[in-house]
Amino acid sequence: MAGPFRYLAEFGMAVENLWAQKTRTVLTCLGIIFGVGAVIGMLAIGAGAREESLRFIEQLGVRNLLIESRPATSEQELQERRRSSPGLTERDVRILKSNVDAMELISARRSMHPARVFPKPPQDLPELYGVRPAYAQIHHWALEEGDFFNKKDDEASAAVCVLGEKAKIALLGYVNATGQFVKINETWLRVTGVLKDQASSGSGTAQSVDPNFIVYIPLNTFQYRFFDNGGSFKDDLDGVDLELKQGADSVNAAKVVSAILNSTHHNTADFVVTIPAELLAEQQRAQSIFTYVMVAIAAISLLVGGIGIMNIVLATVMERTREIGVRRATGARRGDIVRQFLLESVLISAGGGIVGIAFGYFLAWLIARAAEWKTIVTPSSIVIAFGVSMAVGVIFGIYPARQASRIDPIEALRYE
């Protein structure tokens, strides 16, 4: 039992020595606190950004292909294109249906910014999208209330719509929207459903539009009831979305789709094929690099904190030289001296690490509130940050502890 009691006595001695120099101990801990908090905060930003971007890409569908029209920038460019290509049209949709064996579902898409909306929203007007009923299945949408319009609604050019979450709040508030009416330009539309919150992204073309602030209507309704007078340089379709069969190779399917469209468009670069599966892999790689860089920057604080620990423990060794001599003269071994000062170093880093975890949570909350970024504090980030802080305490405490153990007992007893 002598061993455990001895270690307990050394632990108590270390706590007592640190408590005797409270101000010095707290100031030394600050470097570890800020370092651990910074690491947790940076990892929380990375985890939040990763979840949002992955949610958006997965919402696009890892089995999907997205074909986007590239509008001309001038009348001259449009005329040059039309000499060889009709642009993205319903004919392309029919050809793709007949020739892409890996395709499960397909939906053409048209969009416009309405001139008038009633009830009038307090700020911007929502976008208007015309899509096929399959569009909801392609993007695996879930509805907050009601239902998505069906094939019969599309065939009949029915005056119905589905609202994105933000569009519903802007137009109708927080009441139940199903069965109510909204007016887009000169057409009254009956609301059949409201989508649940959808992830959005700031990149891409049509995908850069917030999907929550869109009014979705059947494509035939769009074509027969609305006229987009602001799209003179646009193609007949703004895009075509495809879902591939289970197990289909999205990269090979994209090559087939591109080859077909290049043939019908006579190699005119008026469309872009996006592969969400590739975006997902690229995003994961970029996010990993971002996380490593941010953690490396934050780890500098831990390094500074470790240097502070080593500096303070070295100063403590000089101040307690006579104490070391007394302990050596009364039978303490070098290992006992090493353990004593190393324990003090580890206690400083452990205390700083624990407080740093709390600071990391606060930092993540503050960033999310001030910058409106999503942050997620993960258990792994806490383990990594605290583990590194403990390692810093051990690594930077070894040198001062070894220096203390090498002090000659006779010389130490003479030290004033």
N, C-alpha and C positions, 0 to 999 in steps of 0.2 A: 504493500500500500504506500510505501515511501515515495515511489515514482510519481503516481498521480497527485499526491499531496504536494510534492515538490513543484510539479508543473502548475498546479493551482496557485501555489504561493508566488511563482514567477509571474503568472498572469495578473494576480493582484498587485504585485510590485510594479508591473508595467502600467497598469491602469492608474495607480497612485502617482507614478512619475509624470504621466501625461496630464493628469488632473492638476498637479502642482504647477504646470506651465500651460494653463487653459488658453490664454490668448495666443501663445505660440502654436499650440496644437490646432486651434481653430483656423488660424491663418494658413498653416501648412495643409490642412484639409481642403481649403478652398480650391486649390488647383485640381485635386481629385474630384471634388463636387462638380465643378464646371466641366471637367473633362467627361465624366460619366454622363452628366446631363446633356452635354452636346452630342455625344455618341448616340444616346437614346433618342434625342430630338431629331437628328439627321436620319437615323434609321426609321423613325416614325414617318417622316416626310416621304422617304423612299417607299415605304410599305403602302402608305396612302395613295401615292401617285401610281404605284404598280397596280393596286386593286382597281383604281378608277380606269386606267388605260386598258387593263385586261378585261374589265367588265364591258367597256365600250367595244373592244375588238371581238370578244366572244358574242356580244349582242349582234354585231354584224354577221356573225356566223362563221365558224371555222370551216364549215363545209360549203360556204357561199363563194360566189364570184360576183363582183360588182363592176358593171360596165358604165362608165360615165362619159357623157358627151362633152366635147371641148368646144364651147361656143366661139365663133369667130370674133375677132376684136374690131373688125372694120368691114365696111361694105365690099372693099376690094378683096380682102381675104376670103369673104364669104363667096364672092363670085368665082374666085380661083378654085375654091373647094368644090363648088357645084359643077364645075366642068368635068370632074371625075367622080365625085361622091355625092349621094343624096343626103348624107348625114345619117344619124341614128333614127331609124323608122320602125314602124310595125312590121315591115317586110323582113327586117333583120331578126325580129322576134320569131316570126314564122320559120325562117331558115334555121335559126338556132334550135328551135323545137324539133325540127326534122333531122338535124345532123349531129347533135351532141348527145351521144348515147348515155353519158354519165349524168345527164341532167334529170333532177327529180321534179323541181318546180321552177316557174319563171314568172316574172312580173315586170311589165314596162312601167315607167314612172314619168310623170310630167309635173312641173311645179310653176308657181307664179306668186308674185306678191300682190295681194288684192288692193284695190284702190279704196274700198270702203268695207267696214265690218260693223255689224250691229248685233248685240250691244257693243258700243265702242269701248275698247280697252283703255286703261289709263295711260299707257305709254305706246310702245310699238304695236303694229298689227301683226298677227301670226301669218306664217306662210301657208299656202294652199298646195296640197299634194294630191294628184290623181294617181291611184295605184289599183292593181288588180286585187281581188280578195286573197290570193295566194301570198301577197306581200307580208301579211301578218304571220303566216306559217313560216315563211322564209326566214324572218327575223325573230321567230319564237316569242312573239309579244304576249304579254299577260295583260288582262284588262282589270281596271279598278272597279268598273261597273259596266253593265250592259254587254253588248256583243259587237263584233266586227261585222261590217256589211258583207253580204254573201253574193254568190254568182248571179242570182236572180236580180238583186239590186243593181249589179253592174250591167247586166243585159238590158234592163229596163231604164237605164240612165236615171235611177231613182235619186231624188233630192235628199240624200242622207249623208251623214258624216260621222267620223270618229274623232274625238278631240285628244290631243296630247295633254298631259297633266297641267302644264303651265298655261296652255291655251284655254283650258276649261276654267281655271281660276280667274284668268284675265277677263274672260267673256261672261261667265255665269256665276263667279264666286265659288263658295264652298258648299252650295246646295247640290242635291242629286241632279245630274245633268241629263240623264237618259229620258228621252221623250220631249225635251225642250227644243226650241228652235233658235238658230243663229242665222244672220243674213250676211252673205259674202257677195259683195258688189250688188247685183240686183236679184240674187237667188236666195230664197229661204231654204235652209237645210235642217232636217230633223236629226237630232243627236241620237245615235244608236248605242254609243259606248264611249268610255274614257279609258285611255291607256294608263297603266302604272308608270311610275317614274322610270325614264330611260336614260342610260348613260350617254353623255355627249362628249365630243372631242373637238379640239380647236384646229385639227388638221384635216386635209382632204378637201374635196369639192362640195358635192351635195351633202356629204356626211358631216361637214363642218356646221351645218344648220342644227340648232338645238332640236332634237326630235320631240321634246316635250312641248314645244311652242309651234306646233303644226296642226292644221286642220286637214284630215285625210278624207278623201271622197273617192267613189268609184271612178276608174279611168274614163269610162264612157260618159259619166256625168260631167267630168271635167271637159271632155272634148265637145260635148253637145250643148252645155249650158254656160261655158265660160270662154272668153276670148282674151288671150294674153297679148295685149298690144305693146308690151314693153320688151318683147323677146324677138325683135326682128333679126338678130344675128344667131338665134338659137336653132337647133335641130328640132324635128317633130317631137322627139323624145329627149328628156333630160338624162335618162339612164335606164338600164335594164339590170334587174337583180335575179340571180340564179341560185338555187340550192342544188347541190350535187347529191347523188345517191350515197348511201352509207358505204364507206370503204373506198370511194373514188379518189384518185390522185388529183388534188386541186391544181397542182402545177401543170401536169399534163393536160388537164381539162382546160386550163387557161390558155395553153398553147393552141389547142384546137379551136377555142372560141376566137382567139386573136387571128388565127389563120383564116377562119371563115369570114370574119369582118374585114380583114385586109383584102380578101378576094372581092367581097361585095362593094367595098369602099375604094377599090383600086389603089390600095396602099396609101390612102390619104390619112394623115395623122390627126383625125378628128374625134378620136375616142381613146379612153384609157381603161385597161382592165386591171382591177385591184384584187389581190388575193389576201383576204383577212388572215388566213393561216400563216402566210409569210410575215404579215404585219405583226402577228402575235409573237413569232419567234424573234423577229428583229427588235420588238419592244422589250422582250425579256432580256436580250443581250444588252441593249442600251441601258435598261434599268439597273442591271447588275453592275455595269461600269460606273453609272452615276452613284450607286450606293457605295461602292468601294472608294470612290474619290471623296465623297462626303464624309465617310467614316475616317478615312486617312487624315482629312483636315481636322476633324474633331479630335482625333487621337493625339494631335499635337498638344492639346491641353493636358491630356493625361501624361504625356512625356514631360511637360513643364512641371506638373504636379509631382512626378517621380523625382525630378531633379531637386525640387523643394524638399521632399522627404529626406533625400540623401544629405542635403546641406544641413538641415536641422538636426538630424541624427549625429552627423559629424561634430556639430557644435556641442551637442549634448555629451558626446564622448569626451570632449576636451573639458567640459565643465565637471564631469563626474569621474575624472581620472583617479582621484583619491579613493572614491567609493569602489572603483574597479580594483584598485590595489588591495583594499581591505578584504573584498570578497575573494580575491586570489589567495591572499595570505591565510584566510580561514578555510581553505580547501576547495574553493570553486575552480572548476576546470575551464579550459578555453571554450569548450562547447557550451558550458553554462552561460558564459559571457556573450557568446554569439547569439544564443537563443534569447537572452534577455533583450538585447537591442533589436534583434530581428523581430521579436514579438511586438515591440513598441512600433516599429515601422509598419508591420502588418495591421495593427490596430488602427493606426492613422488612416491607412488606405481603406480598411473595411468600414470605418466610420464615415469617411468621405464617400465611399461607394454607396452606402445605404442612403445617406442624405442626397447623394447625386441621383439616385433612382427617383426619389420624390421630385427633385428639381427637373429631371427629364420629363416626367409626366406633366408638370406645370408648363415646361417649355413647349411640349407638343400641343397642349391645350391652347397656349397663347398664340402659337403660330397658326393653328386652325381658326382661331377666333379673329386674329388681326389680319391675316393674309387670305382667309377663306380658302385655305388648302385643306384637303382631307388628310389627317394624320392618324396612324395606327401604331400604338405601342405594343409590340409583340413580345411574348415571353422570351424568345430567342435573343432579342435586342437587350433585354435586361440581363440575361445570363452572360452575354458577350461583354457588355459594358462592365458589369460587376467583376467578372472573371479577369478582365484585363486590368482593372484597378487593383485587384489582389496580386496579380502577377507583377505589376509595377511596384507594389509595396515590398514584395520579396526581392525582386531584382535590384532595386535601388537601396534596399536595406542591408544587402549582403556585405557590400564593401565597408560601410561604417562599422558593422558588427564585427567583421574580421579585424579591422583596425583596432577596435576596442580589445579584442581577445589577445592581440599581440603586444599590448603594453606590458612592459616589465614590472612585476609586482613591487620590487624594491624601489624603482624609480617612481612608481605611482604613489607609494606611501610618502615619498619625499615631496611630492607635487603639492604646491600651495594654490 
